[in-house]
């Protein structure tokens, strides 16, 4: 999934919880940001494994989307990482359950969105300069629905 989807989904869920007076809008926004930040491990793995352009965000992006020269997911995308993060979130919940809930929304929604396979689905192919984008049409539709949902919840 692309960053906008990783932001919109937990932000949308967080806004629903805002309407139910469970979370504040700041924590809903934090959930969306965390949903995107989970993918920083792609950049870290790129720095560790790339032979050239180690610190290039464009090279990291293109390797993830098109080139696939090496695997870019760290342990936080798998079971051991999920157990570790769950332990941290449970410990944090004893100090501030709303913050823990906001962080959990971002992290778990990210994992949930990463695992449905859209490899066989038709993709929209774009190239903007030297940046490649190959987004499945289903994800584009999901983004549009989430954006409309966010607007309806905010208004």
Residue, then its C-alpha position, 0 to 999 in steps of 0.5 A: x500500500x502507498x503512504x496516503x492509504x497508510x495515513x487515511x485509513x487509521x486517520x479515518x478510524x481515529x476520526x470515528x473514535x473522535x465522534x464517539x468521544x474516545x479519542x481527541x483529533x490530535x490522537x486521530x492525526x497521530x494514528x495517521x502519521x504512525x500509519x505512515x511512519x511504520x514504513x521508515x524501516x524501508x528507508x533504514x533497510x535501504x541505507x543498510x543494503x544499498x550499494x549506491x544512493x544510500x540516503x536517497x528517498x527516490x532510490x528507496x521508493x523506486x526499489x520498493x515499487x519497481x526494482x526490488x533489488x533487496x528486501x526492505x521490511x524489518x522485523x516490525x512488519x512480522x510476528x516478532x515485531x508485532x509481539x514486541x510492539x504490542x508489549x510496548x503498547x500494553x505497557x504504555x496503556x498503563x500510563x496513557x490508554x488514549x495515546x496507546x490506542x492512537x499508536x495502536x490504530x496506526x501500527x495495526x492498521x498498517x499491518x492490516x493494509x500491508x497483507x492483502x495481496x493486490x499483486x494480480x490486480x490491474x495497476x495504474x502505472x505513472x512515472x513522474x520524472x524518475x519516480x515510479x508509481x504503480x498503484x492498484x485501481x482498488x487502492x485508488x478507489x479505497x483512497x477516494x472513499x477514505x478521503x470522502x469519509x474523512x471529509x464527512x467526519x470533519x464537516 
